[in-house]
Amino acid sequence: MKKICVIGLGYIGLPTAALLANKGYDVHGVDVIQSTVDTINRGEIHIVEPELDTFVQAAVKSEKLKARVTPIEADVFIIAVPTPFHEGFVPNIDYVVSATRAIAPYVKEGNIVILESTSPVGTTDRVEEVLKEEGVDTSKLYIAHCPERVLPGQIMRELVENDRIVGGTSAEATQKTVEFYRTFVDGEVLSTNAKTAEMAKLTENSFRDTNIAFANELSILCDKFGIDVWELIALTNRHPRVNVLQPGAGVGGHCIAVDPWFIVHAGGEDAKMIRTAREVNTYKTEWAIEKIKNAALKFENEQGRKAKIACMGLAFKPNIDDLRESPALYITRRLIADEFEVLPVEPNIKKFSEFDVVEYPSAVEQADVITFLVGHKEFNSLEITDEKTIIDFCGIYR
């Protein structure tokens, strides 16, 4: 098992490919975007992630990592493509199906086929079905699910250190896949079946979503009661068995903002708490928009001119460039669509196709209303004059 083919070179696929290449595997990365392939083959990266540039540069220089737009034959195939949802929060596994069809001509007896994409329960079985539809004898393959469990901003470390869950479509597939992951994972590699592995990842993110929803609802109530929610949480968390999370402008990212809907879609009316948590976190973003609008309109009424609104941060979490399902980006887009004068700020992105990104010192200087949407490290030591209206959704400027 020396040759690896990784399908999808995004936030999970590229770090995984680079790590495996640096562990001595011959890695062939596949992405449908030619510019992404070209960037990687130059030893460069197209996403922001600490240490990833060093790993990719070393892997490409050693010729252990090469990228193309089409797969090749390999010993292990890893599918790491997006799994978004259709309108109405219906799970969308089209990319998984397409990736599976793409590798079908190259899969051979004894190969391991791994689905790493976070997926609805039953998707790994669907991978096997698609391979069968493409004429592959899956009885001679080892097909399994091993969900990624990493935190953006710490991916390269957590890919190695975190425990992993492996669930195969057969006991032998589980065993073979576990053996593979143990070659590069220092954490424990835990065995189960495919459906349980799929549900485990969805459960992890739904747990987080539910706890964040409590914090977000608490922040709305504190705003109504005239209480500093950050002080309240700090005091409450001094209880030895209480750990309230931090509120924000909503919940983003490809995992926490998406995965609970996979459970709700399949679970229907039995997924009451998980559905409610999703609705609370979605509502928090709408609540934030109204709070910003009200501040801007108040300024306009008092000063006789339109307020300039600095939207501080566009990514879904601090210190990364990942915009997937970002509430901050959604808020910024809505304010622009409603014809407010907006100064979008994102220190981790130099250019954005939809609008010009403003440097944060300039935005702070120009703005009348400053809204902290993401707690980027660059915002920690800003000096802001008293005449500015500050709305802090992430506790960075108290």
C-alpha positions in Angstrom: 0.0 0.0 0.0 2.3 2.7 -1.3 0.3 4.7 -3.8 -2.5 6.9 -2.6 -5.1 8.8 -4.8 -6.9 11.6 -3.0 -10.0 13.0 -4.7 -10.6 16.6 -3.8 -7.8 18.9 -2.8 -9.7 21.3 -0.5 -9.5 22.0 3.2 -9.3 18.3 4.1 -8.0 16.6 0.9 -4.9 18.8 0.4 -3.7 18.6 4.0 -4.3 14.8 4.0 -2.4 14.4 0.7 0.5 16.6 1.9 0.8 14.7 5.2 0.7 11.3 3.5 3.4 12.4 1.0 5.6 13.6 3.8 5.1 10.2 5.4 6.6 8.5 2.3 3.6 7.6 0.3 3.4 8.3 -3.4 0.3 10.6 -3.5 -1.7 11.6 -6.6 -4.1 14.4 -5.8 -7.1 15.0 -8.0 -9.2 18.2 -8.3 -11.6 19.4 -10.9 -10.3 22.9 -10.9 -7.2 23.2 -13.1 -5.9 26.4 -11.3 -5.9 24.5 -8.1 -3.9 21.6 -9.6 -1.4 24.1 -11.2 -1.0 25.9 -7.8 -0.2 22.7 -6.0 2.2 21.4 -8.6 4.2 24.6 -8.1 4.5 23.7 -4.4 2.0 26.4 -3.4 -1.3 26.4 -1.7 -4.7 28.0 -2.5 -6.1 28.0 1.0 -5.0 29.5 4.3 -4.0 26.9 6.9 -1.0 27.1 9.3 2.0 24.9 8.3 0.2 23.6 5.2 2.5 25.6 2.9 5.6 23.9 4.3 4.1 20.4 4.0 3.0 21.0 0.4 6.3 22.5 -0.7 8.3 19.6 0.8 5.9 17.0 -0.7 6.1 18.5 -4.2 9.8 19.1 -4.0 10.4 15.4 -3.1 8.0 14.4 -6.0 5.9 12.5 -3.5 2.9 14.7 -4.3 1.6 15.4 -7.8 -1.8 16.7 -8.8 -4.0 16.2 -11.9 -7.6 16.7 -12.9 -8.1 12.9 -13.4 -7.4 9.9 -11.2 -4.8 7.1 -11.7 -4.5 3.6 -10.4 -3.5 3.4 -6.8 -3.6 1.1 -3.7 -5.7 3.5 -1.6 -8.4 5.9 -2.8 -9.5 8.7 -0.5 -12.6 10.6 -1.3 -12.6 14.1 0.3 -15.1 16.1 -1.6 -17.8 18.6 -0.4 -21.2 17.3 0.9 -23.5 20.4 0.9 -27.3 20.3 0.9 -29.9 21.1 -1.7 -32.6 23.7 -1.1 -34.7 22.8 1.9 -31.7 21.3 3.7 -31.9 18.0 1.7 -28.5 16.3 1.8 -26.5 16.5 -1.4 -24.0 13.7 -2.1 -23.7 14.4 -5.8 -19.9 15.2 -5.4 -19.4 11.9 -3.6 -21.2 10.0 -6.4 -19.3 11.8 -9.1 -15.9 11.1 -7.4 -16.8 7.5 -7.0 -17.7 7.2 -10.7 -14.4 8.9 -11.6 -12.3 6.4 -9.7 -14.2 3.3 -10.9 -12.1 2.7 -14.0 -8.9 2.7 -11.9 -10.0 0.6 -8.9 -8.7 -2.9 -8.8 -8.7 -6.0 -6.6 -7.3 -5.4 -3.1 -7.7 -1.7 -3.1 -9.0 0.3 -0.1 -11.6 2.9 -0.9 -12.2 5.4 1.9 -14.9 8.1 2.1 -13.6 10.9 4.4 -16.3 13.4 3.4 -18.8 14.0 6.2 -21.9 12.3 4.9 -25.5 11.3 5.7 -25.9 7.8 7.1 -25.8 5.2 4.3 -23.4 7.2 2.0 -20.6 4.6 2.3 -23.0 1.9 1.2 -24.0 4.2 -1.7 -20.3 4.4 -2.7 -20.2 0.6 -2.9 -23.5 0.6 -5.0 -22.1 3.2 -7.4 -18.9 1.1 -8.0 -21.1 -1.9 -8.6 -23.1 0.1 -11.1 -19.8 1.0 -12.9 -19.0 -2.7 -13.2 -16.5 -3.1 -10.3 -16.4 -6.3 -8.3 -16.7 -4.8 -4.8 -16.4 -8.1 -3.1 -12.6 -7.8 -3.7 -12.4 -4.2 -2.4 -12.1 -2.8 1.1 -14.6 0.1 1.4 -14.9 2.2 4.6 -15.7 5.6 6.1 -13.3 7.5 8.2 -14.7 11.0 8.9 -12.2 13.9 9.3 -12.3 15.4 12.8 -9.9 18.4 12.5 -10.2 22.0 13.5 -9.4 24.6 10.8 -6.3 26.4 11.9 -4.9 23.3 13.5 -5.4 20.7 10.8 -1.8 19.6 10.3 -1.4 18.8 13.9 -4.8 17.2 14.5 -4.6 15.0 11.4 -1.9 13.1 13.3 -2.9 13.6 16.9 -6.6 13.1 17.0 -8.3 9.8 17.4 -10.0 8.5 14.3 -13.1 6.4 13.7 -13.1 3.8 10.9 -16.2 1.9 9.8 -16.1 -0.5 6.9 -18.9 -2.1 4.9 -17.4 -5.4 6.2 -15.3 -6.4 9.2 -12.4 -7.1 6.9 -12.7 -3.6 5.3 -12.7 -2.1 8.7 -9.5 -4.0 9.7 -7.6 -3.1 6.5 -8.5 0.5 6.7 -7.6 0.7 10.4 -4.2 -0.7 9.5 -3.7 2.0 6.9 -4.6 4.9 9.3 -2.3 3.5 12.0 0.7 4.2 9.7 0.3 7.9 10.1 -2.1 8.6 13.0 -0.7 8.9 16.5 -4.1 9.0 18.1 -6.1 5.9 18.6 -7.9 4.4 15.5 -11.3 3.1 16.6 -13.2 0.4 14.8 -16.9 0.2 14.1 -19.2 -0.2 11.1 -19.8 2.3 8.3 -23.2 3.6 9.5 -22.0 4.2 13.0 -18.9 6.0 11.8 -21.1 8.2 9.6 -23.4 8.9 12.5 -20.5 9.6 14.9 -19.3 12.6 12.9 -22.8 14.0 12.6 -23.3 13.5 16.3 -20.1 15.4 17.2 -21.1 18.4 15.1 -24.7 18.3 16.3 -23.5 18.3 19.9 -21.4 21.4 19.2 -24.3 23.1 17.4 -26.7 22.5 20.2 -24.3 23.9 22.8 -23.5 26.9 20.7 -27.2 27.5 20.2 -27.6 27.8 24.0 -24.8 30.4 24.1 -26.4 32.3 21.2 -29.8 32.3 22.7 -28.3 33.4 26.0 -26.6 36.4 24.2 -29.9 37.5 22.8 -31.6 37.3 26.2 -28.7 39.2 27.8 -29.0 42.0 25.2 -32.7 42.3 26.1 -31.9 42.3 29.9 -29.0 44.8 29.6 -26.4 42.2 30.8 -22.9 41.7 29.6 -23.1 38.1 28.2 -19.3 37.7 28.3 -19.1 38.6 31.9 -22.1 36.3 32.7 -20.5 33.3 30.9 -17.2 33.9 32.6 -18.9 33.9 36.0 -21.2 31.0 35.2 -18.3 28.9 34.0 -16.7 29.1 37.5 -19.1 26.4 38.5 -17.1 23.1 38.3 -19.7 21.3 36.2 -20.7 24.2 33.8 -19.0 25.1 30.6 -21.0 27.5 28.5 -19.5 28.1 25.1 -19.0 31.5 23.4 -21.8 33.1 21.4 -21.2 34.6 17.9 -23.0 36.0 14.9 -24.3 32.5 14.1 -22.6 29.3 13.2 -20.7 28.6 10.0 -18.3 26.2 8.4 -19.0 23.1 6.3 -19.5 20.9 9.3 -21.4 22.4 12.2 -23.7 24.5 10.1 -24.5 21.6 7.7 -24.2 18.2 9.3 -27.1 18.5 11.8 -29.5 18.9 8.9 -28.4 15.4 7.7 -29.8 14.0 10.9 -32.9 16.2 10.8 -33.6 15.1 7.2 -33.4 11.4 8.1 -34.8 11.7 11.6 -37.8 13.8 10.9 -40.0 14.7 13.9 -37.8 12.7 16.2 -34.9 15.2 15.8 -36.5 17.9 17.8 -33.6 19.3 19.8 -31.2 19.1 16.9 -33.6 21.0 14.6 -34.3 23.6 17.2 -30.6 24.3 17.7 -30.1 24.8 14.0 -33.0 27.2 13.9 -31.7 29.2 16.9 -28.2 29.5 15.3 -29.8 30.6 12.0 -32.0 33.1 13.8 -29.0 34.6 15.6 -27.6 35.7 12.3 -30.8 37.4 11.3 -31.0 39.0 14.7 -27.4 40.3 14.2 -28.4 41.8 10.9 -31.3 43.7 12.4 -29.1 45.0 15.3 -26.6 46.4 12.8 -29.3 47.9 10.6 -30.9 49.6 13.6 -27.5 51.1 14.7 -26.9 52.4 11.2 -30.3 53.9 10.9 -30.0 55.6 14.3 -26.7 57.1 13.2 -28.4 58.4 10.0 -31.3 59.9 11.9 -28.9 61.7 14.3 -26.2 62.8 11.9 -28.2 63.3 8.7 -26.0 61.0 6.6 -25.6 57.3 5.8 -23.5 55.4 8.2 -20.4 53.6 7.0 -20.4 50.1 8.4 -17.2 48.1 8.9 -17.9 44.4 8.8 -14.9 43.0 10.7 -14.3 39.5 9.3 -15.8 37.4 6.6 -14.5 33.9 7.4 -16.6 31.5 9.5 -14.1 31.4 12.3 -11.0 33.3 13.5 -7.7 33.3 11.7 -8.6 31.3 8.6 -9.8 32.2 5.1 -12.6 29.6 5.0 -15.9 31.3 3.9 -18.1 28.2 3.7 -21.5 28.8 5.3 -20.0 31.9 7.0 -22.6 34.0 9.0 -20.2 36.9 8.7 -20.2 36.8 4.9 -23.9 36.3 4.9 -24.4 39.4 7.1 -22.1 41.5 4.9 -23.9 40.4 1.7 -27.3 41.2 3.2 -26.2 44.7 4.3 -24.8 45.4 0.8 -28.0 44.1 -0.9 -30.0 46.4 1.3 -27.9 49.3 0.1 -26.1 50.1 3.3 -22.6 51.5 2.9 -20.3 48.6 3.9 -16.6 48.3 4.4 -15.9 44.5 4.2 -12.8 43.4 6.1 -11.0 40.0 5.9 -7.3 40.1 6.8 -6.9 36.5 5.5 -8.2 37.3 2.0 -6.5 39.7 -0.4 -9.1 39.7 -3.2 -12.7 38.7 -3.3 -14.8 38.4 -6.5 -18.0 40.0 -5.1 -16.7 43.2 -3.6 -13.5 45.0 -2.6 -12.0 44.0 0.7 -10.8 46.9 2.8 -7.7 46.8 5.0 -8.8 46.8 8.6 -7.0 49.9 9.8 -8.6 51.9 7.0 -12.0 50.4 7.7 -11.8 51.3 11.4 -10.8 54.9 10.6 -13.6 55.4 8.0 -16.4 53.6 9.7 -19.2 55.1 11.9 -20.5 51.6 12.9 -17.9 48.9 13.6 -19.3 45.4 13.8 -17.0 42.6 15.0 -18.2 39.5 13.2 -15.1 37.3 13.6 -12.5 37.4 16.3 -9.4 37.5 14.1 -6.1 38.1 15.9 -5.5 41.3 14.0 -8.5 42.9 15.7 -7.2 42.3 19.3 -5.3 45.5 19.8 -7.3 48.0 17.8 -7.7 51.5 19.2 -11.1 52.9 18.5 -12.3 56.4 19.3 -15.3 57.0 21.5 -17.5 58.5 18.7 -17.7 55.1 16.9 -20.6 52.8 17.5 -19.2 49.3 18.3 -21.3 46.1 18.0 -19.3 43.1 19.2 -20.7 39.7 18.3 -17.6 37.7 19.2 -16.4 39.2 22.5 -13.2 40.6 21.0 -13.8 44.2 22.0 -15.3 44.4 25.4 
